[in-house]
Amino acid sequence: MTKIQITDENIKKPIEIIKKALNFKKDIIPNKSLTSTHSHKNEDCIIEGYIGALDALFAKLKEGYNEMNAIPFLFICRHIVELRLKFMTNVLHSIDNKIEKPRMIHSIKGLWDKIKKGIRVYVTISDYSFTVIDDFMKLVDKIDPKGTTFRYENPIPREKDFSEYSKENYYYFNFETLYDGVKELNSLLTYIISEIK
């Protein structure tokens, strides 16, 4: 193959934009509400950012299925649930040190299993409601058990093959019900956290 010659003139605009971006830190005034100190408010702010991205992707998916939007949509749905569970684990750990803080774990099932008992101890919730939440956690976990399916170009092989959730079947996903479910789950867990605190 012949070496391709790209002149500076042909790529002048993108290079200038990228060069400008090298100095992005100099133009940003630090927002004190987003410092490294963990608080319930900071965590909500982080998740709200992901929800904003989810809203934008869902708007695109409503126009018509496109894998370019579907894969990041599924990643963000799952990531919102993962983050909310990690934040919830921190809250429960702060009132009961028997509840382990989350470590480097991306498993929805693993995180949910850590806090299920704590929710039962500190929150009165009907068996029906708890079962619905539990079933939804299992569904989100099945979509991507290790948190790798939508994160990497070549995902790490799954422990089990959930063929109905394979990439070939994304077209058949009901993105609207998943979108609504993730948003409502996030709101519900946020409410539970506020009640526990």
Protein Blocks (a to p, Z undefined) as FASTA:
>chain_A
ZZddddfklmmmmmmmmmmmmmmmmmpccdfklcfbdcfklmmmmmmmmmmmmmmmmmmm
mnopcfklmmmmmmmmmmmmmmmmmmmmmmmmmmomkbccddddfbfklmmmmmmmmmmm
mpccdfklmmmmmmmmmmmmmmomnopmmmpmbdcddfbdcfklgmklmmmpcfklmmmm
mmmmmmmmmmmmmmmZZ
